[in-house]
Amino acid sequence: MKRFKNILYVVGHGGAEEQLTASRVQALARDNNARVEIVHILEKKITDFFSGFGGRNSQDYSKIAREQLQENLDVMQRSSSWIGIAVSSRVVEGRDFIAIIQKVLKDKHDLVILAGLDNPDRKQLVMRLFRKCPCPVWVIRSSRGNDFKYVLAALDLSNDREENRLLNRKIIELADSMAIREGAEAHYVHALSLEFEGMMRGPRFNIGDDEIRAMKQDMHDASEQTLKKLFAETGISADPGRIHLKEGETSEVIQKTIANLTIDILVMGTVARSGVPGLLIGNKAEKVLSRVACTVLAVKPDGFVSPVKI
Protein backbone atom coordinates (compact mmCIF):
# COMPACT_ATOMS: atom_id res chain seq x y z
CA MET A 1 0.00 0.00 0.00
CA LYS A 2 3.06 2.28 -0.06
CA ARG A 3 2.40 3.18 -3.69
CA PHE A 4 -0.43 5.63 -2.83
CA LYS A 5 0.69 9.23 -2.30
CA ASN A 6 -2.21 11.40 -3.52
CA ILE A 7 -5.53 10.17 -2.13
CA LEU A 8 -8.96 11.44 -3.09
CA TYR A 9 -11.49 10.80 -0.32
CA VAL A 10 -15.09 11.20 -1.49
CA VAL A 11 -17.39 11.74 1.48
CA GLY A 12 -21.06 10.84 1.59
CA HIS A 13 -23.69 11.59 4.20
CA GLY A 14 -21.95 10.58 7.42
CA GLY A 15 -22.73 7.69 9.73
CA ALA A 16 -20.65 4.82 11.13
CA GLU A 17 -19.41 3.71 7.73
CA GLU A 18 -18.12 7.20 6.98
CA GLN A 19 -16.28 7.31 10.30
CA LEU A 20 -14.65 3.96 9.54
CA THR A 21 -13.66 5.18 6.09
CA ALA A 22 -12.13 8.37 7.47
CA SER A 23 -10.04 6.38 9.94
CA ARG A 24 -8.81 4.14 7.10
CA VAL A 25 -7.87 7.15 5.00
CA GLN A 26 -5.99 8.72 7.91
CA ALA A 27 -4.06 5.55 8.72
CA LEU A 28 -3.10 4.99 5.09
CA ALA A 29 -2.03 8.62 4.64
CA ARG A 30 0.19 8.46 7.72
CA ASP A 31 1.80 5.18 6.66
CA ASN A 32 2.50 6.49 3.15
CA ASN A 33 3.22 10.13 4.02
CA ALA A 34 0.48 10.85 1.49
CA ARG A 35 -1.60 13.94 0.95
CA VAL A 36 -5.39 13.71 1.09
CA GLU A 37 -8.05 15.81 -0.58
CA ILE A 38 -11.55 15.41 0.86
CA VAL A 39 -14.33 16.21 -1.60
CA HIS A 40 -18.08 16.35 -1.48
CA ILE A 41 -19.86 16.23 -4.83
CA LEU A 42 -22.57 18.87 -5.29
CA GLU A 43 -24.46 16.99 -7.94
CA LYS A 44 -25.89 18.65 -10.99
CA LYS A 45 -29.36 17.30 -10.18
CA ILE A 46 -29.30 19.36 -6.96
CA THR A 47 -28.37 22.59 -8.70
CA ASP A 48 -30.95 21.82 -11.40
CA PHE A 49 -33.55 21.38 -8.66
CA PHE A 50 -32.75 24.77 -7.15
CA SER A 51 -32.88 26.41 -10.56
CA GLY A 52 -36.63 25.70 -10.65
CA PHE A 53 -37.25 27.77 -7.51
CA GLY A 54 -38.76 31.22 -7.84
CA GLY A 55 -38.25 34.34 -5.76
CA ARG A 56 -34.48 34.14 -5.69
CA ASN A 57 -31.76 33.73 -8.26
CA SER A 58 -31.10 30.03 -8.71
CA GLN A 59 -27.36 30.65 -8.46
CA ASP A 60 -27.91 32.01 -4.95
CA TYR A 61 -29.40 28.65 -3.92
CA SER A 62 -26.47 26.81 -5.49
CA LYS A 63 -24.05 29.10 -3.67
CA ILE A 64 -25.84 28.46 -0.36
CA ALA A 65 -25.69 24.69 -0.92
CA ARG A 66 -22.00 24.85 -1.86
CA GLU A 67 -21.13 26.99 1.16
CA GLN A 68 -23.03 24.67 3.51
CA LEU A 69 -21.22 21.60 2.18
CA GLN A 70 -17.86 23.37 2.43
CA GLU A 71 -18.58 24.33 6.04
CA ASN A 72 -19.25 20.65 6.78
CA LEU A 73 -15.94 19.69 5.15
CA ASP A 74 -14.11 22.40 7.09
CA VAL A 75 -15.46 21.03 10.37
CA MET A 76 -14.40 17.51 9.37
CA GLN A 77 -10.94 18.69 8.31
CA ARG A 78 -10.36 20.52 11.62
CA SER A 79 -10.78 17.28 13.58
CA SER A 80 -7.71 16.35 15.61
CA SER A 81 -7.66 12.97 13.83
CA TRP A 82 -6.19 14.74 10.77
CA ILE A 83 -3.25 16.26 12.66
CA GLY A 84 0.03 15.48 10.90
CA ILE A 85 -1.62 14.78 7.53
CA ALA A 86 -1.40 17.08 4.52
CA VAL A 87 -5.15 17.44 4.02
CA SER A 88 -7.35 19.82 2.04
CA SER A 89 -11.04 19.87 1.16
CA ARG A 90 -13.35 21.27 -1.48
CA VAL A 91 -16.83 20.98 -2.93
CA VAL A 92 -16.87 19.77 -6.53
CA GLU A 93 -19.87 20.45 -8.74
CA GLY A 94 -21.01 18.13 -11.52
CA ARG A 95 -22.37 14.67 -12.23
CA ASP A 96 -21.03 12.44 -9.48
CA PHE A 97 -18.77 9.88 -11.20
CA ILE A 98 -17.75 12.25 -14.01
CA ALA A 99 -16.76 14.97 -11.52
CA ILE A 100 -14.71 12.46 -9.51
CA ILE A 101 -12.90 11.01 -12.53
CA GLN A 102 -12.18 14.45 -13.96
CA LYS A 103 -10.71 15.39 -10.57
CA VAL A 104 -8.53 12.25 -10.66
CA LEU A 105 -7.30 13.07 -14.16
CA LYS A 106 -6.68 16.75 -13.47
CA ASP A 107 -4.91 16.40 -10.12
CA LYS A 108 -3.33 12.96 -10.72
CA HIS A 109 -4.84 11.21 -7.72
CA ASP A 110 -3.59 7.63 -7.42
CA LEU A 111 -6.37 6.26 -5.18
CA VAL A 112 -10.07 7.02 -4.67
CA ILE A 113 -11.61 5.99 -1.34
CA LEU A 114 -15.30 6.12 -0.49
CA ALA A 115 -17.80 4.32 1.70
CA GLY A 116 -20.82 2.24 1.03
CA LEU A 117 -22.61 0.01 -1.41
CA ASP A 118 -25.86 -0.33 0.50
CA ASN A 119 -27.53 2.86 -0.71
CA PRO A 120 -28.79 2.32 -4.30
CA ASP A 121 -27.52 5.74 -5.47
CA ARG A 122 -24.14 5.10 -3.87
CA LYS A 123 -23.94 1.64 -5.43
CA GLN A 124 -24.54 3.09 -8.88
CA LEU A 125 -21.76 5.63 -8.31
CA VAL A 126 -19.36 2.92 -7.14
CA MET A 127 -20.04 0.67 -10.13
CA ARG A 128 -19.43 3.56 -12.52
CA LEU A 129 -16.13 4.29 -10.81
CA PHE A 130 -15.19 0.61 -11.04
CA ARG A 131 -15.87 0.75 -14.77
CA LYS A 132 -14.34 4.10 -15.70
CA CYS A 133 -11.94 5.46 -13.06
CA PRO A 134 -8.31 5.09 -14.16
CA CYS A 135 -6.85 4.74 -10.66
CA PRO A 136 -7.66 2.12 -7.98
CA VAL A 137 -10.98 2.51 -6.17
CA TRP A 138 -11.24 1.39 -2.54
CA VAL A 139 -14.81 0.99 -1.26
CA ILE A 140 -15.09 0.57 2.51
CA ARG A 141 -17.88 -1.48 4.04
CA SER A 142 -18.39 -1.77 7.79
CA SER A 143 -20.32 -5.04 7.81
CA ARG A 144 -17.26 -7.00 9.02
CA GLY A 145 -16.21 -4.46 11.64
CA ASN A 146 -13.09 -2.35 11.91
CA ASP A 147 -10.43 -5.05 11.57
CA PHE A 148 -9.20 -6.65 8.37
CA LYS A 149 -8.19 -10.21 9.22
CA TYR A 150 -8.48 -11.91 5.84
CA VAL A 151 -7.55 -10.47 2.44
CA LEU A 152 -8.43 -12.20 -0.83
CA ALA A 153 -6.66 -11.55 -4.13
CA ALA A 154 -8.83 -12.60 -7.08
CA LEU A 155 -6.59 -13.49 -10.03
CA ASP A 156 -7.17 -14.31 -13.68
CA LEU A 157 -4.55 -16.89 -14.74
CA SER A 158 -6.42 -17.93 -17.87
CA ASN A 159 -4.16 -16.18 -20.38
CA ASP A 160 -0.53 -15.16 -20.70
CA ARG A 161 -0.93 -11.65 -22.14
CA GLU A 162 1.66 -9.28 -20.72
CA GLU A 163 -0.87 -6.76 -19.42
CA ASN A 164 -2.81 -9.54 -17.69
CA ARG A 165 0.40 -10.75 -16.04
CA LEU A 166 1.22 -7.24 -14.84
CA LEU A 167 -2.31 -6.74 -13.51
CA ASN A 168 -2.13 -10.04 -11.60
CA ARG A 169 1.22 -8.99 -10.22
CA LYS A 170 -0.21 -5.66 -9.03
CA ILE A 171 -3.13 -7.47 -7.33
CA ILE A 172 -0.77 -9.87 -5.54
CA GLU A 173 1.49 -7.04 -4.35
CA LEU A 174 -1.44 -4.95 -3.08
CA ALA A 175 -3.03 -7.89 -1.27
CA ASP A 176 0.28 -8.83 0.34
CA SER A 177 1.12 -5.28 1.45
CA MET A 178 -2.38 -4.79 2.83
CA ALA A 179 -2.15 -8.07 4.74
CA ILE A 180 1.21 -7.02 6.22
CA ARG A 181 -0.14 -3.59 7.15
CA GLU A 182 -3.24 -5.04 8.83
CA GLY A 183 -1.59 -8.12 10.36
CA ALA A 184 -3.97 -10.19 8.22
CA GLU A 185 -3.81 -13.39 6.16
CA ALA A 186 -3.58 -13.02 2.39
CA HIS A 187 -5.35 -15.65 0.27
CA TYR A 188 -5.29 -16.06 -3.51
CA VAL A 189 -8.09 -17.45 -5.69
CA HIS A 190 -8.47 -18.33 -9.37
CA ALA A 191 -11.56 -19.89 -10.95
CA LEU A 192 -10.84 -22.80 -13.31
CA SER A 193 -13.29 -23.23 -16.15
CA LEU A 194 -12.84 -25.49 -19.18
CA GLU A 195 -14.23 -23.48 -22.06
CA PHE A 196 -16.77 -25.24 -24.29
CA GLU A 197 -16.90 -28.28 -22.01
CA GLY A 198 -20.59 -28.80 -22.79
CA MET A 199 -19.92 -28.75 -26.53
CA MET A 200 -17.00 -31.16 -26.16
CA ARG A 201 -19.23 -33.61 -24.31
CA GLY A 202 -21.94 -33.33 -27.00
CA PRO A 203 -22.63 -35.96 -29.68
CA ARG A 204 -20.60 -34.22 -32.42
CA PHE A 205 -17.33 -34.14 -30.45
CA ASN A 206 -18.13 -36.98 -28.03
CA ILE A 207 -15.00 -36.40 -25.95
CA GLY A 208 -14.92 -38.85 -23.05
CA ASP A 209 -14.68 -38.21 -19.32
CA ASP A 210 -11.04 -39.33 -19.08
CA GLU A 211 -9.94 -36.86 -21.74
CA ILE A 212 -11.97 -34.06 -20.15
CA ARG A 213 -10.36 -34.82 -16.78
CA ALA A 214 -6.91 -34.72 -18.39
CA MET A 215 -7.68 -31.33 -19.94
CA LYS A 216 -8.80 -29.98 -16.58
CA GLN A 217 -5.68 -31.32 -14.89
CA ASP A 218 -3.50 -29.65 -17.54
CA MET A 219 -5.39 -26.42 -16.98
CA HIS A 220 -4.90 -26.70 -13.21
CA ASP A 221 -1.17 -27.43 -13.59
CA ALA A 222 -0.70 -24.50 -16.01
CA SER A 223 -2.46 -22.12 -13.60
CA GLU A 224 -0.34 -23.39 -10.73
CA GLN A 225 2.86 -22.78 -12.69
CA THR A 226 1.73 -19.29 -13.74
CA LEU A 227 1.02 -18.43 -10.11
CA LYS A 228 4.43 -19.74 -9.00
CA LYS A 229 6.09 -17.49 -11.57
CA LEU A 230 4.10 -14.48 -10.35
CA PHE A 231 5.11 -15.14 -6.75
CA ALA A 232 8.73 -15.52 -7.83
CA GLU A 233 8.61 -12.21 -9.73
CA THR A 234 7.17 -10.33 -6.77
CA GLY A 235 9.33 -12.02 -4.15
CA ILE A 236 6.18 -12.93 -2.24
CA SER A 237 5.62 -16.38 -0.77
CA ALA A 238 2.27 -17.94 0.07
CA ASP A 239 1.40 -20.97 2.12
CA PRO A 240 -0.18 -23.63 -0.15
CA GLY A 241 -3.22 -23.60 2.12
CA ARG A 242 -3.87 -19.98 1.12
CA ILE A 243 -3.94 -20.71 -2.62
CA HIS A 244 -7.35 -21.67 -3.96
CA LEU A 245 -7.61 -22.98 -7.53
CA LYS A 246 -11.29 -23.85 -7.72
CA GLU A 247 -13.38 -25.15 -10.61
CA GLY A 248 -16.48 -23.13 -11.41
CA GLU A 249 -17.89 -19.88 -12.71
CA THR A 250 -15.74 -16.93 -11.62
CA SER A 251 -18.26 -14.90 -9.62
CA GLU A 252 -19.57 -18.00 -7.83
CA VAL A 253 -16.07 -19.22 -6.95
CA ILE A 254 -15.07 -15.82 -5.56
CA GLN A 255 -18.30 -15.38 -3.59
CA LYS A 256 -18.01 -18.88 -2.08
CA THR A 257 -14.38 -18.25 -1.15
CA ILE A 258 -15.31 -14.94 0.50
CA ALA A 259 -18.05 -16.67 2.50
CA ASN A 260 -15.98 -19.73 3.46
CA LEU A 261 -12.98 -17.72 4.62
CA THR A 262 -14.96 -14.74 6.03
CA ILE A 263 -12.92 -12.43 3.83
CA ASP A 264 -12.80 -8.79 4.94
CA ILE A 265 -11.37 -7.24 1.79
CA LEU A 266 -11.27 -8.35 -1.82
CA VAL A 267 -8.55 -7.11 -4.18
CA MET A 268 -9.32 -7.66 -7.85
CA GLY A 269 -8.86 -6.26 -11.33
CA THR A 270 -11.77 -4.77 -13.21
CA VAL A 271 -10.44 -4.90 -16.76
CA ALA A 272 -7.86 -6.99 -18.58
CA ARG A 273 -6.77 -4.69 -21.43
CA SER A 274 -5.15 -1.29 -21.36
CA GLY A 275 -4.93 1.54 -23.82
CA VAL A 276 -8.43 1.02 -25.25
CA PRO A 277 -10.82 3.86 -24.35
CA GLY A 278 -14.27 2.55 -23.50
CA LEU A 279 -13.17 -1.01 -22.69
CA LEU A 280 -14.38 -0.70 -19.16
CA ILE A 281 -15.12 -3.84 -17.23
CA GLY A 282 -15.52 -7.52 -17.93
CA ASN A 283 -18.74 -9.41 -17.29
CA LYS A 284 -16.99 -11.58 -14.70
CA ALA A 285 -15.78 -8.60 -12.69
CA GLU A 286 -19.15 -6.87 -13.03
CA LYS A 287 -20.93 -9.87 -11.47
CA VAL A 288 -18.48 -10.13 -8.61
CA LEU A 289 -18.39 -6.44 -7.75
CA SER A 290 -22.17 -6.06 -7.80
CA ARG A 291 -22.70 -8.93 -5.36
CA VAL A 292 -19.91 -9.03 -2.77
CA ALA A 293 -20.62 -7.77 0.74
CA CYS A 294 -17.05 -7.05 1.86
CA THR A 295 -14.68 -4.12 1.37
CA VAL A 296 -13.27 -3.99 -2.18
CA LEU A 297 -10.07 -2.59 -3.68
CA ALA A 298 -10.54 -2.60 -7.47
CA VAL A 299 -7.56 -1.93 -9.73
CA LYS A 300 -6.98 -1.34 -13.44
CA PRO A 301 -3.96 -2.31 -15.53
CA ASP A 302 -1.29 0.31 -16.06
CA GLY A 303 -2.17 2.34 -19.13
CA PHE A 304 -5.94 2.04 -18.79
CA VAL A 305 -7.59 4.91 -20.65
CA SER A 306 -10.80 6.28 -19.11
CA PRO A 307 -13.57 7.28 -21.51
CA VAL A 308 -14.16 10.32 -19.29
CA LYS A 309 -12.21 13.38 -20.38
CA ILE A 310 -11.32 16.63 -18.62
matplotlib code that plots the C-alpha trace (Angstrom):
import matplotlib.pyplot as plt

x = [0.0, 3.1, 2.4, -0.4, 0.7, -2.2, -5.5, -9.0, -11.5, -15.1, -17.4, -21.1, -23.7, -22.0, -22.7, -20.6, -19.4, -18.1, -16.3, -14.7, -13.7, -12.1, -10.0, -8.8, -7.9, -6.0, -4.1, -3.1, -2.0, 0.2, 1.8, 2.5, 3.2, 0.5, -1.6, -5.4, -8.0, -11.5, -14.3, -18.1, -19.9, -22.6, -24.5, -25.9, -29.4, -29.3, -28.4, -31.0, -33.5, -32.7, -32.9, -36.6, -37.3, -38.8, -38.2, -34.5, -31.8, -31.1, -27.4, -27.9, -29.4, -26.5, -24.0, -25.8, -25.7, -22.0, -21.1, -23.0, -21.2, -17.9, -18.6, -19.3, -15.9, -14.1, -15.5, -14.4, -10.9, -10.4, -10.8, -7.7, -7.7, -6.2, -3.2, 0.0, -1.6, -1.4, -5.1, -7.3, -11.0, -13.4, -16.8, -16.9, -19.9, -21.0, -22.4, -21.0, -18.8, -17.8, -16.8, -14.7, -12.9, -12.2, -10.7, -8.5, -7.3, -6.7, -4.9, -3.3, -4.8, -3.6, -6.4, -10.1, -11.6, -15.3, -17.8, -20.8, -22.6, -25.9, -27.5, -28.8, -27.5, -24.1, -23.9, -24.5, -21.8, -19.4, -20.0, -19.4, -16.1, -15.2, -15.9, -14.3, -11.9, -8.3, -6.8, -7.7, -11.0, -11.2, -14.8, -15.1, -17.9, -18.4, -20.3, -17.3, -16.2, -13.1, -10.4, -9.2, -8.2, -8.5, -7.6, -8.4, -6.7, -8.8, -6.6, -7.2, -4.6, -6.4, -4.2, -0.5, -0.9, 1.7, -0.9, -2.8, 0.4, 1.2, -2.3, -2.1, 1.2, -0.2, -3.1, -0.8, 1.5, -1.4, -3.0, 0.3, 1.1, -2.4, -2.1, 1.2, -0.1, -3.2, -1.6, -4.0, -3.8, -3.6, -5.3, -5.3, -8.1, -8.5, -11.6, -10.8, -13.3, -12.8, -14.2, -16.8, -16.9, -20.6, -19.9, -17.0, -19.2, -21.9, -22.6, -20.6, -17.3, -18.1, -15.0, -14.9, -14.7, -11.0, -9.9, -12.0, -10.4, -6.9, -7.7, -8.8, -5.7, -3.5, -5.4, -4.9, -1.2, -0.7, -2.5, -0.3, 2.9, 1.7, 1.0, 4.4, 6.1, 4.1, 5.1, 8.7, 8.6, 7.2, 9.3, 6.2, 5.6, 2.3, 1.4, -0.2, -3.2, -3.9, -3.9, -7.3, -7.6, -11.3, -13.4, -16.5, -17.9, -15.7, -18.3, -19.6, -16.1, -15.1, -18.3, -18.0, -14.4, -15.3, -18.1, -16.0, -13.0, -15.0, -12.9, -12.8, -11.4, -11.3, -8.5, -9.3, -8.9, -11.8, -10.4, -7.9, -6.8, -5.1, -4.9, -8.4, -10.8, -14.3, -13.2, -14.4, -15.1, -15.5, -18.7, -17.0, -15.8, -19.2, -20.9, -18.5, -18.4, -22.2, -22.7, -19.9, -20.6, -17.0, -14.7, -13.3, -10.1, -10.5, -7.6, -7.0, -4.0, -1.3, -2.2, -5.9, -7.6, -10.8, -13.6, -14.2, -12.2, -11.3]
y = [0.0, 2.3, 3.2, 5.6, 9.2, 11.4, 10.2, 11.4, 10.8, 11.2, 11.7, 10.8, 11.6, 10.6, 7.7, 4.8, 3.7, 7.2, 7.3, 4.0, 5.2, 8.4, 6.4, 4.1, 7.2, 8.7, 5.5, 5.0, 8.6, 8.5, 5.2, 6.5, 10.1, 10.8, 13.9, 13.7, 15.8, 15.4, 16.2, 16.3, 16.2, 18.9, 17.0, 18.7, 17.3, 19.4, 22.6, 21.8, 21.4, 24.8, 26.4, 25.7, 27.8, 31.2, 34.3, 34.1, 33.7, 30.0, 30.6, 32.0, 28.7, 26.8, 29.1, 28.5, 24.7, 24.9, 27.0, 24.7, 21.6, 23.4, 24.3, 20.7, 19.7, 22.4, 21.0, 17.5, 18.7, 20.5, 17.3, 16.3, 13.0, 14.7, 16.3, 15.5, 14.8, 17.1, 17.4, 19.8, 19.9, 21.3, 21.0, 19.8, 20.4, 18.1, 14.7, 12.4, 9.9, 12.3, 15.0, 12.5, 11.0, 14.5, 15.4, 12.2, 13.1, 16.8, 16.4, 13.0, 11.2, 7.6, 6.3, 7.0, 6.0, 6.1, 4.3, 2.2, 0.0, -0.3, 2.9, 2.3, 5.7, 5.1, 1.6, 3.1, 5.6, 2.9, 0.7, 3.6, 4.3, 0.6, 0.8, 4.1, 5.5, 5.1, 4.7, 2.1, 2.5, 1.4, 1.0, 0.6, -1.5, -1.8, -5.0, -7.0, -4.5, -2.3, -5.1, -6.7, -10.2, -11.9, -10.5, -12.2, -11.6, -12.6, -13.5, -14.3, -16.9, -17.9, -16.2, -15.2, -11.6, -9.3, -6.8, -9.5, -10.8, -7.2, -6.7, -10.0, -9.0, -5.7, -7.5, -9.9, -7.0, -5.0, -7.9, -8.8, -5.3, -4.8, -8.1, -7.0, -3.6, -5.0, -8.1, -10.2, -13.4, -13.0, -15.6, -16.1, -17.5, -18.3, -19.9, -22.8, -23.2, -25.5, -23.5, -25.2, -28.3, -28.8, -28.8, -31.2, -33.6, -33.3, -36.0, -34.2, -34.1, -37.0, -36.4, -38.8, -38.2, -39.3, -36.9, -34.1, -34.8, -34.7, -31.3, -30.0, -31.3, -29.7, -26.4, -26.7, -27.4, -24.5, -22.1, -23.4, -22.8, -19.3, -18.4, -19.7, -17.5, -14.5, -15.1, -15.5, -12.2, -10.3, -12.0, -12.9, -16.4, -17.9, -21.0, -23.6, -23.6, -20.0, -20.7, -21.7, -23.0, -23.8, -25.1, -23.1, -19.9, -16.9, -14.9, -18.0, -19.2, -15.8, -15.4, -18.9, -18.2, -14.9, -16.7, -19.7, -17.7, -14.7, -12.4, -8.8, -7.2, -8.4, -7.1, -7.7, -6.3, -4.8, -4.9, -7.0, -4.7, -1.3, 1.5, 1.0, 3.9, 2.5, -1.0, -0.7, -3.8, -7.5, -9.4, -11.6, -8.6, -6.9, -9.9, -10.1, -6.4, -6.1, -8.9, -9.0, -7.8, -7.0, -4.1, -4.0, -2.6, -2.6, -1.9, -1.3, -2.3, 0.3, 2.3, 2.0, 4.9, 6.3, 7.3, 10.3, 13.4, 16.6]
z = [0.0, -0.1, -3.7, -2.8, -2.3, -3.5, -2.1, -3.1, -0.3, -1.5, 1.5, 1.6, 4.2, 7.4, 9.7, 11.1, 7.7, 7.0, 10.3, 9.5, 6.1, 7.5, 9.9, 7.1, 5.0, 7.9, 8.7, 5.1, 4.6, 7.7, 6.7, 3.2, 4.0, 1.5, 1.0, 1.1, -0.6, 0.9, -1.6, -1.5, -4.8, -5.3, -7.9, -11.0, -10.2, -7.0, -8.7, -11.4, -8.7, -7.2, -10.6, -10.6, -7.5, -7.8, -5.8, -5.7, -8.3, -8.7, -8.5, -5.0, -3.9, -5.5, -3.7, -0.4, -0.9, -1.9, 1.2, 3.5, 2.2, 2.4, 6.0, 6.8, 5.2, 7.1, 10.4, 9.4, 8.3, 11.6, 13.6, 15.6, 13.8, 10.8, 12.7, 10.9, 7.5, 4.5, 4.0, 2.0, 1.2, -1.5, -2.9, -6.5, -8.7, -11.5, -12.2, -9.5, -11.2, -14.0, -11.5, -9.5, -12.5, -14.0, -10.6, -10.7, -14.2, -13.5, -10.1, -10.7, -7.7, -7.4, -5.2, -4.7, -1.3, -0.5, 1.7, 1.0, -1.4, 0.5, -0.7, -4.3, -5.5, -3.9, -5.4, -8.9, -8.3, -7.1, -10.1, -12.5, -10.8, -11.0, -14.8, -15.7, -13.1, -14.2, -10.7, -8.0, -6.2, -2.5, -1.3, 2.5, 4.0, 7.8, 7.8, 9.0, 11.6, 11.9, 11.6, 8.4, 9.2, 5.8, 2.4, -0.8, -4.1, -7.1, -10.0, -13.7, -14.7, -17.9, -20.4, -20.7, -22.1, -20.7, -19.4, -17.7, -16.0, -14.8, -13.5, -11.6, -10.2, -9.0, -7.3, -5.5, -4.4, -3.1, -1.3, 0.3, 1.5, 2.8, 4.7, 6.2, 7.1, 8.8, 10.4, 8.2, 6.2, 2.4, 0.3, -3.5, -5.7, -9.4, -11.0, -13.3, -16.2, -19.2, -22.1, -24.3, -22.0, -22.8, -26.5, -26.2, -24.3, -27.0, -29.7, -32.4, -30.5, -28.0, -25.9, -23.0, -19.3, -19.1, -21.7, -20.1, -16.8, -18.4, -19.9, -16.6, -14.9, -17.5, -17.0, -13.2, -13.6, -16.0, -13.6, -10.7, -12.7, -13.7, -10.1, -9.0, -11.6, -10.3, -6.7, -7.8, -9.7, -6.8, -4.2, -2.2, -0.8, 0.1, 2.1, -0.2, 2.1, 1.1, -2.6, -4.0, -7.5, -7.7, -10.6, -11.4, -12.7, -11.6, -9.6, -7.8, -6.9, -5.6, -3.6, -2.1, -1.1, 0.5, 2.5, 3.5, 4.6, 6.0, 3.8, 4.9, 1.8, -1.8, -4.2, -7.8, -11.3, -13.2, -16.8, -18.6, -21.4, -21.4, -23.8, -25.3, -24.3, -23.5, -22.7, -19.2, -17.2, -17.9, -17.3, -14.7, -12.7, -13.0, -11.5, -8.6, -7.7, -7.8, -5.4, -2.8, 0.7, 1.9, 1.4, -2.2, -3.7, -7.5, -9.7, -13.4, -15.5, -16.1, -19.1, -18.8, -20.7, -19.1, -21.5, -19.3, -20.4, -18.6]

ax = plt.figure().add_subplot(projection="3d")
ax.plot(x, y, z, "-o")
ax.set_aspect("equal")
plt.show()
